[in-house]
Amino acid sequence: MEKIKFEKGIELERTEQGEYVLRFKLPTLTVDSEPVSGHLKQAKKEVLLAIRNLLDKAIEQTEEKPKSKARKEKEVK
C-alpha cells in the first residue's frame, strides 16, 4: 500500500486493489491575524471543493457504467 501525507490531518492511500482511500480531519484553529485566518479558511474550502470534485467524478463514472451495459444488451437483441 502506498500512502501520501499532504499535511497534518490529510492522507491519501492507494490499496493493492487499486482503490484510493482519503482520510482527513479538519483542524480547529484559532488565529488572531485576519489575513492568515482568511487564507486558512480559503485553503480549507479548496480542499473540500477538491474532494467534492473527486466524488462528483466517481458518481459520474458509476452512472455511466450501467448505461453502456444497457446499450450493449439492446444491441445484442
N, CA and C atoms as an extended XYZ file, in Angstrom:
231
Properties=species:S:1:pos:R:3:atomname:S:1:resname:S:1:resid:I:1 pbc="F F F"
N         0.824       -1.170        0.000 N   MET     1
C         0.000        0.000        0.000 CA  MET     1
C         0.875        1.242        0.000 C   MET     1
N         0.442        2.206       -0.741 N   GLU     2
C         1.178        3.458       -0.848 CA  GLU     2
C         0.388        4.549       -0.140 C   GLU     2
N         1.053        5.300        0.737 N   LYS     3
C         0.398        6.383        1.458 CA  LYS     3
C         1.079        7.698        1.129 C   LYS     3
N         0.265        8.715        0.925 N   ILE     4
C         0.773       10.058        0.686 CA  ILE     4
C         0.179       10.960        1.756 C   ILE     4
N         1.025       11.627        2.505 N   LYS     5
C         0.552       12.569        3.518 CA  LYS     5
C         0.760       13.977        2.976 C   LYS     5
N        -0.328       14.711        2.857 N   PHE     6
C        -0.260       16.061        2.312 CA  PHE     6
C         0.090       17.079        3.389 C   PHE     6
N        -0.594       17.033        4.474 N   GLU     7
C        -0.355       17.925        5.590 CA  GLU     7
C        -0.970       17.270        6.806 C   GLU     7
N        -0.841       17.873        7.923 N   LYS     8
C        -1.382       17.287        9.141 CA  LYS     8
C        -2.882       17.072        8.989 C   LYS     8
N        -3.305       15.827        9.133 N   GLY     9
C        -4.725       15.523        9.077 CA  GLY     9
C        -5.239       15.067        7.732 C   GLY     9
N        -4.408       15.061        6.679 N   ILE    10
C        -4.863       14.623        5.353 CA  ILE    10
C        -3.936       13.520        4.849 C   ILE    10
N        -4.520       12.411        4.443 N   GLU    11
C        -3.737       11.271        3.970 CA  GLU    11
C        -4.484       10.595        2.826 C   GLU    11
N        -3.770       10.264        1.750 N   LEU    12
C        -4.332        9.538        0.622 CA  LEU    12
C        -3.612        8.202        0.533 C   LEU    12
N        -4.379        7.123        0.457 N   GLU    13
C        -3.798        5.788        0.420 CA  GLU    13
C        -4.298        5.055       -0.814 C   GLU    13
N        -3.404        4.370       -1.495 N   ARG    14
C        -3.777        3.529       -2.630 CA  ARG    14
C        -3.585        2.088       -2.199 C   ARG    14
N        -4.669        1.309       -2.235 N   THR    15
C        -4.605       -0.076       -1.789 CA  THR    15
C        -4.065       -0.961       -2.905 C   THR    15
N        -3.780       -2.200       -2.562 N   GLU    16
C        -3.277       -3.156       -3.550 CA  GLU    16
C        -4.309       -3.453       -4.629 C   GLU    16
N        -5.589       -3.268       -4.311 N   GLN    17
C        -6.665       -3.498       -5.276 CA  GLN    17
C        -6.896       -2.290       -6.171 C   GLN    17
N        -6.140       -1.214       -5.986 N   GLY    18
C        -6.266       -0.030       -6.819 CA  GLY    18
C        -7.274        0.988       -6.308 C   GLY    18
N        -7.770        0.786       -5.095 N   GLU    19
C        -8.704        1.740       -4.520 CA  GLU    19
C        -7.935        2.877       -3.866 C   GLU    19
N        -8.559        4.040       -3.844 N   TYR    20
C        -7.985        5.184       -3.154 CA  TYR    20
C        -8.812        5.469       -1.909 C   TYR    20
N        -8.119        5.677       -0.796 N   VAL    21
C        -8.775        5.974        0.466 CA  VAL    21
C        -8.252        7.331        0.931 C   VAL    21
N        -9.161        8.280        1.109 N   LEU    22
C        -8.792        9.611        1.569 CA  LEU    22
C        -9.243        9.770        3.011 C   LEU    22
N        -8.311       10.123        3.860 N   ARG    23
C        -8.618       10.355        5.264 CA  ARG    23
C        -8.258       11.793        5.580 C   ARG    23
N        -9.178       12.475        6.233 N   PHE    24
C        -8.860       13.831        6.637 CA  PHE    24
C        -9.610       14.215        7.897 C   PHE    24
N        -8.966       15.039        8.658 N   LYS    25
C        -9.563       15.586        9.867 CA  LYS    25
C        -9.367       17.089        9.790 C   LYS    25
N       -10.467       17.806        9.794 N   LEU    26
C       -10.370       19.247        9.682 CA  LEU    26
C        -9.874       19.831       10.999 C   LEU    26
N        -8.815       20.619       10.910 N   PRO    27
C        -8.260       21.176       12.138 CA  PRO    27
C        -9.122       22.312       12.683 C   PRO    27
N        -9.083       22.472       13.978 N   THR    28
C        -9.723       23.609       14.621 CA  THR    28
C        -8.610       24.569       15.002 C   THR    28
N        -8.582       25.684       14.320 N   LEU    29
C        -7.513       26.647       14.550 CA  LEU    29
C        -8.092       27.974       15.021 C   LEU    29
N        -7.392       28.606       15.919 N   THR    30
C        -7.734       29.949       16.339 CA  THR    30
C        -6.551       30.832       15.989 C   THR    30
N        -6.778       31.765       15.058 N   VAL    31
C        -5.709       32.644       14.602 CA  VAL    31
C        -6.177       34.083       14.774 C   VAL    31
N        -5.320       34.903       15.369 N   ASP    32
C        -5.678       36.296       15.604 CA  ASP    32
C        -5.505       37.156       14.359 C   ASP    32
N        -4.588       36.799       13.501 N   SER    33
C        -4.297       37.606       12.321 CA  SER    33
C        -5.358       37.389       11.248 C   SER    33
N        -6.031       38.433       10.840 N   GLU    34
C        -7.107       38.333        9.837 CA  GLU    34
C        -6.604       37.803        8.487 C   GLU    34
N        -5.476       38.292        7.948 N   PRO    35
C        -5.016       37.742        6.658 CA  PRO    35
C        -4.704       36.243        6.733 C   PRO    35
N        -4.061       35.824        7.819 N   VAL    36
C        -3.724       34.402        7.970 CA  VAL    36
C        -4.999       33.585        8.129 C   VAL    36
N        -5.908       34.064        8.948 N   SER    37
C        -7.171       33.363        9.175 CA  SER    37
C        -7.955       33.216        7.875 C   SER    37
N        -8.023       34.282        7.105 N   GLY    38
C        -8.730       34.240        5.823 CA  GLY    38
C        -8.095       33.263        4.855 C   GLY    38
N        -6.770       33.243        4.822 N   HIS    39
C        -6.054       32.321        3.935 CA  HIS    39
C        -6.311       30.873        4.341 C   HIS    39
N        -6.277       30.595        5.635 N   LEU    40
C        -6.517       29.228        6.103 CA  LEU    40
C        -7.946       28.773        5.792 C   LEU    40
N        -8.897       29.667        5.963 N   LYS    41
C       -10.289       29.319        5.634 CA  LYS    41
C       -10.431       29.022        4.151 C   LYS    41
N        -9.782       29.827        3.296 N   GLN    42
C        -9.857       29.608        1.858 CA  GLN    42
C        -9.170       28.296        1.473 C   GLN    42
N        -8.040       27.998        2.100 N   ALA    43
C        -7.334       26.744        1.815 CA  ALA    43
C        -8.185       25.544        2.212 C   ALA    43
N        -8.843       25.626        3.359 N   LYS    44
C        -9.725       24.552        3.816 CA  LYS    44
C       -10.874       24.359        2.827 C   LYS    44
N       -11.424       25.469        2.347 N   LYS    45
C       -12.511       25.405        1.357 CA  LYS    45
C       -12.022       24.739        0.073 C   LYS    45
N       -10.817       25.063       -0.374 N   GLU    46
C       -10.265       24.469       -1.596 CA  GLU    46
C       -10.092       22.962       -1.460 C   GLU    46
N        -9.659       22.508       -0.292 N   VAL    47
C        -9.522       21.069       -0.058 CA  VAL    47
C       -10.886       20.397       -0.150 C   VAL    47
N       -11.888       20.997        0.478 N   LEU    48
C       -13.234       20.422        0.434 CA  LEU    48
C       -13.809       20.439       -0.980 C   LEU    48
N       -13.543       21.495       -1.748 N   LEU    49
C       -14.001       21.548       -3.135 CA  LEU    49
C       -13.317       20.477       -3.992 C   LEU    49
N       -12.035       20.239       -3.728 N   ALA    50
C       -11.315       19.191       -4.458 CA  ALA    50
C       -11.918       17.821       -4.151 C   ALA    50
N       -12.255       17.588       -2.893 N   ILE    51
C       -12.882       16.324       -2.513 CA  ILE    51
C       -14.238       16.195       -3.183 C   ILE    51
N       -15.015       17.293       -3.212 N   ARG    52
C       -16.313       17.262       -3.880 CA  ARG    52
C       -16.152       16.913       -5.364 C   ARG    52
N       -15.131       17.498       -5.992 N   ASN    53
C       -14.885       17.217       -7.406 CA  ASN    53
C       -14.564       15.741       -7.613 C   ASN    53
N       -13.730       15.160       -6.744 N   LEU    54
C       -13.403       13.737       -6.853 CA  LEU    54
C       -14.657       12.873       -6.693 C   LEU    54
N       -15.496       13.228       -5.737 N   LEU    55
C       -16.734       12.471       -5.525 CA  LEU    55
C       -17.681       12.607       -6.714 C   LEU    55
N       -17.794       13.816       -7.266 N   ASP    56
C       -18.648       14.027       -8.439 CA  ASP    56
C       -18.179       13.173       -9.619 C   ASP    56
N       -16.873       13.120       -9.844 N   LYS    57
C       -16.323       12.300      -10.940 CA  LYS    57
C       -16.622       10.825      -10.708 C   LYS    57
N       -16.469       10.370       -9.472 N   ALA    58
C       -16.744        8.968       -9.155 CA  ALA    58
C       -18.217        8.650       -9.384 C   ALA    58
N       -19.091        9.580       -9.011 N   ILE    59
C       -20.529        9.379       -9.226 CA  ILE    59
C       -20.840        9.334      -10.715 C   ILE    59
N       -20.252       10.242      -11.492 N   GLU    60
C       -20.473       10.258      -12.942 CA  GLU    60
C       -20.040        8.936      -13.574 C   GLU    60
N       -18.881        8.445      -13.179 N   GLN    61
C       -18.388        7.182      -13.741 CA  GLN    61
C       -19.287        6.029      -13.353 C   GLN    61
N       -19.804        6.051      -12.146 N   THR    62
C       -20.711        4.995      -11.690 CA  THR    62
C       -22.004        5.028      -12.489 C   THR    62
N       -22.502        6.225      -12.763 N   GLU    63
C       -23.744        6.359      -13.522 CA  GLU    63
C       -23.561        5.982      -14.986 C   GLU    63
N       -22.378        6.181      -15.544 N   GLU    64
C       -22.120        5.867      -16.947 CA  GLU    64
C       -22.055        4.369      -17.196 C   GLU    64
N       -21.528        3.605      -16.271 N   LYS    65
C       -21.336        2.174      -16.488 CA  LYS    65
C       -22.639        1.428      -16.776 C   LYS    65
N       -23.692        1.582      -15.967 N   PRO    66
C       -24.933        0.852      -16.266 CA  PRO    66
C       -25.546        1.253      -17.613 C   PRO    66
N       -25.403        2.516      -17.998 N   LYS    67
C       -25.956        2.963      -19.271 CA  LYS    67
C       -25.290        2.241      -20.435 C   LYS    67
N       -23.964        2.127      -20.407 N   SER    68
C       -23.260        1.471      -21.502 CA  SER    68
C       -23.594       -0.019      -21.537 C   SER    68
N       -23.796       -0.637      -20.389 N   LYS    69
C       -24.166       -2.043      -20.336 CA  LYS    69
C       -25.568       -2.233      -20.918 C   LYS    69
N       -26.472       -1.319      -20.604 N   ALA    70
C       -27.837       -1.396      -21.133 CA  ALA    70
C       -27.816       -1.254      -22.647 C   ALA    70
N       -26.973       -0.380      -23.172 N   ARG    71
C       -26.866       -0.224      -24.631 CA  ARG    71
C       -26.390       -1.517      -25.282 C   ARG    71
N       -25.400       -2.183      -24.674 N   LYS    72
C       -24.885       -3.429      -25.238 CA  LYS    72
C       -25.969       -4.494      -25.266 C   LYS    72
N       -26.775       -4.560      -24.204 N   GLU    73
C       -27.856       -5.551      -24.160 CA  GLU    73
C       -28.886       -5.289      -25.253 C   GLU    73
N       -29.179       -4.034      -25.516 N   LYS    74
C       -30.146       -3.687      -26.560 CA  LYS    74
C       -29.587       -4.039      -27.937 C   LYS    74
N       -28.288       -3.811      -28.150 N   GLU    75
C       -27.677       -4.116      -29.436 CA  GLU    75
C       -27.654       -5.609      -29.698 C   GLU    75
N       -27.497       -6.425      -28.686 N   VAL    76
C       -27.432       -7.869      -28.838 CA  VAL    76
C       -28.785       -8.408      -29.270 C   VAL    76
N       -29.872       -7.851      -28.731 N   LYS    77
C       -31.212       -8.326      -29.056 CA  LYS    77
C       -31.495       -8.019      -30.472 C   LYS    77
